């Protein structure tokens, strides 16, 4: 359950300006990436709210909006679905990174999946967590029948994130000026796409 424009999350597909440096560092042995479930609701909400506070220009949603969500809403977001869902990176059992795969719900748009909500906690950065999360989400997307491409949007000033996405095959197809205004400041957004096949 990812409410928002044409099936997108309020977070859209943005990644934190601060959370995506040194992507090629290897994961530690204690790091694990897996699908999240409703049982992870408390940990998910805690890290998600940290992301919204630390990097307001990276997300369409806000701390004020999501901090008011009841637990049932969070659990609904984490309910397992075969073609979409959130992933978490855990270090020694603690949730330290998030990403989600969404999918367009309208019939003519259902060939498109989307990445949203990528965030890595400060203490887990520079260890390849963002890359590992994205690989898991893209693996799910490739397994879904009918999905031909994955789209995302990223703050146009987030050069580290853009390089990461490009290294995984994403290519920019447009830039939206003043895509969001955070703390009174306008931010442009780069739209990117990874195509699995022509069509």
C-alpha positions as CSV (number, residue, x, y, z in Angstrom):
1,X,0.0,0.0,0.0
2,X,2.0,3.0,-1.3
3,X,-0.4,5.9,-1.7
4,X,0.4,8.9,-3.9
5,X,0.4,10.0,-7.5
6,X,-0.4,7.1,-9.9
7,X,0.4,4.5,-7.3
8,X,3.6,6.1,-6.0
9,X,4.5,6.6,-2.4
10,X,4.4,10.2,-1.0
11,X,8.1,9.8,-0.8
12,X,8.2,9.4,-4.6
13,X,11.5,7.9,-5.6
14,X,14.0,10.3,-4.1
15,X,17.2,9.3,-2.2
16,X,18.8,11.2,0.6
17,X,21.5,13.8,-0.3
18,X,23.5,12.6,2.6
19,X,23.1,8.9,2.7
20,X,24.7,7.5,-0.5
21,X,28.4,8.0,-0.4
22,X,31.1,5.3,-1.2
23,X,28.6,2.8,-2.6
24,X,31.2,0.2,-3.7
25,X,32.5,-0.6,-0.3
26,X,31.6,-4.3,0.6
27,X,28.9,-5.2,3.0
28,X,30.1,-6.4,6.4
29,X,29.5,-10.1,7.3
30,X,26.9,-9.0,9.9
31,X,24.8,-7.1,7.2
32,X,21.7,-8.7,5.8
33,X,19.1,-7.5,3.3
34,X,15.6,-8.9,3.3
35,X,12.0,-8.1,2.5
36,X,10.2,-6.2,5.4
37,X,7.0,-7.5,6.9
38,X,4.3,-6.0,9.2
39,X,6.4,-7.3,12.2
40,X,9.0,-4.7,11.2
41,X,6.6,-1.8,11.5
42,X,8.2,-0.2,14.6
43,X,11.7,-0.4,13.2
44,X,10.6,0.8,9.8
45,X,8.7,3.8,11.1
46,X,11.7,4.8,13.4
47,X,14.2,4.8,10.5
48,X,11.7,6.3,8.0
49,X,11.1,9.2,10.3
50,X,14.8,9.7,10.8
51,X,15.2,9.9,7.1
52,X,12.4,12.5,6.7
53,X,14.0,14.6,9.5
54,X,17.6,14.4,8.2
55,X,17.0,14.8,4.5
56,X,13.7,16.7,3.9
57,X,14.8,17.7,0.4
58,X,15.1,14.0,-0.6
59,X,11.4,13.0,0.0
60,X,8.1,14.3,-1.1
61,X,6.5,13.3,2.2
62,X,7.3,15.0,5.5
63,X,8.1,14.1,9.1
64,X,5.0,16.0,10.2
65,X,2.7,13.9,7.9
66,X,4.2,10.5,8.5
67,X,4.7,10.8,12.3
68,X,1.0,10.9,12.6
69,X,0.5,7.6,10.8
70,X,-1.1,4.9,13.0
71,X,0.6,1.5,13.3
72,X,-2.1,0.0,11.1
73,X,-1.0,2.2,8.2
74,X,2.6,1.2,8.6
75,X,1.7,-2.4,8.8
76,X,-0.3,-2.0,5.6
77,X,2.7,-0.5,3.8
78,X,4.7,-3.6,4.8
79,X,2.1,-6.2,3.9
80,X,3.7,-8.7,1.5
81,X,2.7,-8.4,-2.2
82,X,4.2,-10.5,-5.1
83,X,5.1,-7.5,-7.3
84,X,6.2,-4.7,-4.9
85,X,7.3,-4.0,-1.4
86,X,9.9,-2.6,1.0
87,X,13.4,-4.0,1.7
88,X,15.5,-3.5,4.8
89,X,19.2,-3.8,5.5
90,X,20.0,-5.1,9.0
91,X,23.2,-5.0,10.9
92,X,23.4,-7.2,13.9
93,X,19.6,-7.3,13.9
94,X,19.2,-3.5,13.7
95,X,17.4,-1.9,10.7
96,X,19.9,0.5,9.1
97,X,18.7,0.9,5.5
98,X,15.5,1.1,3.5
99,X,14.3,1.0,-0.1
100,X,11.0,0.1,-1.7
101,X,9.8,-1.2,-5.0
102,X,6.4,0.1,-6.2
103,X,4.4,-0.7,-9.3
104,X,2.0,1.4,-11.3
105,X,-1.5,0.2,-10.7
106,X,-3.3,1.4,-13.9
107,X,-3.5,-1.3,-16.6
108,X,-1.7,0.7,-19.3
109,X,1.1,1.7,-16.9
110,X,1.6,-1.6,-15.1
111,X,4.7,-2.4,-17.1
112,X,6.5,0.2,-15.0
113,X,7.9,-0.4,-11.5
114,X,9.5,2.3,-9.4
115,X,12.1,2.7,-6.8
116,X,11.3,4.9,-3.8
117,X,12.4,5.8,-0.3
118,X,16.1,4.8,-0.4
119,X,17.8,5.8,2.8
120,X,20.8,4.5,4.8
121,X,21.4,5.5,8.4
122,X,24.5,7.6,9.1
123,X,26.3,4.9,11.0
124,X,25.9,2.4,8.1
125,X,27.1,4.5,5.3
126,X,30.2,3.9,3.0
127,X,29.6,0.1,3.2
128,X,27.7,-0.6,0.1
129,X,24.3,-0.8,1.8
130,X,22.5,1.4,-0.8
131,X,23.7,-0.7,-3.7
132,X,22.8,-4.0,-1.9
133,X,19.3,-2.6,-1.2
134,X,18.8,-1.6,-4.8
135,X,20.0,-4.9,-6.2
136,X,17.4,-6.7,-4.1
137,X,14.6,-4.4,-5.3
138,X,15.7,-4.7,-8.9
139,X,15.8,-8.5,-8.5
140,X,12.2,-8.5,-7.5
141,X,11.3,-6.2,-10.4
142,X,12.9,-8.5,-12.9
143,X,11.0,-11.5,-11.5
144,X,7.6,-9.9,-12.0
145,X,5.9,-10.9,-15.2
146,X,5.0,-7.8,-17.3
147,X,7.4,-5.4,-15.8
148,X,9.6,-3.9,-18.5
149,X,11.2,-0.9,-16.8
150,X,11.9,0.6,-13.4
151,X,11.7,4.4,-12.9
152,X,12.9,6.6,-10.2
153,X,13.4,10.3,-9.4
154,X,16.3,11.8,-7.5
155,X,17.3,15.2,-6.3
156,X,19.3,16.7,-9.2
157,X,22.0,17.9,-6.8
158,X,22.6,14.4,-5.5
159,X,25.5,13.4,-7.7
160,X,26.6,10.4,-5.6
161,X,23.1,8.9,-5.9
162,X,23.0,9.6,-9.6
163,X,26.3,7.9,-10.1
164,X,25.0,4.8,-8.2
165,X,21.9,4.6,-10.3
166,X,23.9,5.0,-13.5
167,X,26.2,2.2,-12.4
168,X,23.2,-0.1,-12.1
169,X,22.0,0.8,-15.6
170,X,19.6,3.7,-15.0
171,X,19.6,6.5,-17.5
172,X,18.2,10.1,-17.1
173,X,15.3,11.0,-19.4
174,X,14.3,14.4,-18.0
175,X,14.7,17.0,-15.3
176,X,11.8,18.7,-13.5
177,X,12.5,22.2,-12.1
178,X,11.2,23.0,-8.7
179,X,9.9,19.5,-8.2
180,X,9.6,20.1,-4.5
181,X,10.1,22.9,-2.0
182,X,11.7,21.9,1.3
183,X,12.2,24.5,4.1
184,X,11.3,27.2,1.6
185,X,14.0,26.1,-0.9
186,X,13.2,24.8,-4.4
187,X,14.8,21.5,-5.6
188,X,15.0,20.1,-9.1
189,X,14.5,16.4,-9.7
190,X,16.1,14.1,-12.2
191,X,13.9,11.4,-13.7
192,X,15.7,8.1,-14.5
193,X,14.7,4.8,-16.1
194,X,16.2,1.3,-16.3
195,X,14.7,-0.8,-19.1
196,X,14.6,-4.5,-19.1
197,X,13.5,-4.9,-22.6
198,X,12.4,-2.9,-25.6
199,X,8.7,-2.4,-26.3
